[in-house]
Amino acid sequence: MGNFVHLHVHSEYSILDGAARVGDLVKKAKELGMPAVAITDHGNMFASCKFFDECKKQGVKPIFGCEFYVCDDLTVKQGKTKLNHLVLLVKNEQGYKSISKLNAIAYRDGFYYKPRIDLKTLEEYKDGLVCLSACLAGDIPQAILHGDFEEAERLVQWFKRVFGEDFYIELQNHGIADQLTVLPYLKEYAKKYNIKTVVTNDVHYVNKEDAEMQDVAMCVAM
């Protein structure tokens, strides 16, 4: 497994969703010979300090990230707003400053049920960040699932323009029907617009036997 690095991972700090304890997560990456591992918790970076310390102790490179909640306009705080997902990873020191700023804005200015950003804010604070198109809840997969292929392509082009070589189309296959539906379109867009792809696993727990514990947490949340 030394040639694979998990880039879409939810720790215990993805409240009532993730069930991967930070220490166990880093230890497992080390055991599998992975040189690095990311944490991309939902809407927060609460695990960052603990994650850094554990990685330093285990000799694994930490990749800081976050799966943001994205709305159309973070100033609108009424009714039921659309919330899609987007994964951002830190590339350098400037990237850490950018992602920290986006997290602050999401809580200070955008909070409405969840901490939120919008694409306008993202474009302003994009420096030093790598962008992944996220899971089925991402803007692009959601457009595909709703049959709005024009919007899907518009979004692909927007992210490509804003992030350039640091935008990756994320491919996932957990045997979920909707994933199998969107995969051909995602691959087609990647080829058409010369965008690199990355395969992720949307990790929510460390070991197979932890699945029931994670399911209980999800039941409490829902």
N, C-alpha and C positions, 0 to 999 in steps of 0.2 A: 504493500500500500504506500510505499515511499514516494510514488509519483502522483499521489492524489492529496488534495488539501480541501477540507470542508470550508465552504465560503458562505453558507446559509445555515446558521445554527442559532437555536433558541435555548438559552439557559433558564435556570430557575427564576431569573429576573424578568422573563416574559410572563408576567403574573397570570396564574391560572391557565397557562397555555404550555409553556416550556417546563420540562421536568429534568433537565440535565444540570446537575450540580457542577459548578465551575471547576472544582478540583477534580472531580471524576472525569469530566470532559477532557481536560488537558492530559490527565494521566492516560486515558484511552488513546488519545492521539499519539502520545509518546510510545505506548505499547505497540501500536500499529505501524510505527516507523514513519509517521507523518512529520515533515519538517516544520509545519505551521498549522494553525487552526484559527478560524474567525469566530467571533460572536456577533450576531446580528439580532439583538433582542427587539421586540415590538415596541417602537416608540420611545426607547430610552437606551442610555448607556450606563446604567447603574452598576453593571458588573465590571466595568473597565479596570478599576484599581485592583480588585481581587484577581481578575483575569491576568493582568500584567504580572502580579506577584507569582501566581501559579505557573505561568509560562516560563518566567525567569528561573524558578526553582526546578522545573522539569526539563529545561533546555529546549523548549518549543517556541517558535516565533509567533508572537501574538499578532493577529490582524484585527484591528478595531473596526467596528461597523455598527450599523443600525438598520432595521427594517422600518422605514418611516410610513406613517399614515399620510396619504396625499389626498387633498380635496381640491375642488375647483378654485375656491377663494377662501383663504383662511380668515378673512374679516367677516364672512357670513356665518352667523351663529343663531340660526333659527331653523325649525323644521328638521327633517331627517336628511343629512347631507351624505353625498357619496364619499366613501373612504376606500381608496385603493392602496396597495402596498408598493414600496420601492426600496430596493436594497442599495445602500451606500457603504463603501469601504474606504478606509483611510489609506492613502498612498504615501504620504510624507507628513512632515510637521505642519505644513500649511493645511493639509487635509484634515488633521486633527482639530485645528482651529476652526475650519469650515464646518465640520460635522458638529462640533460643540456649539457653534453659533446657531446652526439649524435646530438643534435640540432645544436650545434656550428659547428661540422664537416659537417653536412648536408648543411649548408649555406656557410661555408668557403671553403670546399674541394669538396663537391658533387654537388653544384648548377649547374643545367643545365635544364633550363625551370622551374624546381621545386627544392626545397632543398631535396637532396637524401642521403640515406645511402645504404650500401649493407650488406649482411649477415656476411661477414668477419668482418666488423666494429662492427656490432651488437654483435657478439660473444665476442669481445674484451671489450665492455662496457655494459655488461649485468647485472652486480651485482646490487642487490636491485630492480630489475624490474620484473613485472608480464607481461607476453606476451599473448595477445589474437590473434587468427588467422584471425580476421578482417571480413569485409563484403564480398560481391561477388568479390570485386576488390583485395582480398587477394591472396597471392601466391597459397595456397592450393585450394580454390574454383576455381581459374582460371585454374589450372591444370586439375581439374575434368571436368570443362565445355569444355575444349579442348580435352577431352578423354584421357589425359595422366595420367592414374591412377598410373602408376609406379612412375612418378615424384611426384604425390600427396602424395603417401605413403613415398617416400624418404624425402620429406619436413616435414611431420608429425614426422618422426623419428628424423630428424635433430633438430627440435624445442624441442622435448621431451628430447633429449640428452643434449641440451644446457641449457634449462630452468628447466628441471625436473618437480617438482610439481608446479612450477610457470608458466607452459604453460597450457592454456585452449583453447579448441576448441569452437569457437564462433558460436552460432546458431541464425539465424534470419529468421523470416517468416512474410513478409509484403504483402503476396499474389502475389509476383513476381514469374513468371514461373521459372527463373533460380535458385531462392532460393529453390523452391520445388524440383528442379533437384539435387542440391548438398546436401540437408539435409540428405538423407539416407546414403550417402557416409561418411559424416562427423560423423554421429552417429556410423557408422560401425567402422571407424578409432578410435574413442574415446573408444569404447568397446574393440577393438582388442589390442590397445596399452596402455590400462588402463589410459586414459587421462580424466580429468574432463572437463565438458562442462559448458558454461555460456550462458544464453539467454540475448540478447541485442536488442535494438530497433533502433539503428542508428538515434538518435534524431537530427533534423536540425531546429526545431522551437518548441515553448513552447505550443501554443494552436492551436486547429484545424483551427481556422479562420486565422491563420498566414500562411497557406499553399500557398495562392496566392502570398503573399509578397515574400516567399522563391522561388517560381517558377519564379517570375520576376527576382530575383537576378541570378538564374541559367541561364535564357535566356540571360542576359547581359554577363555572363561568357562564354557562348558557342557561 
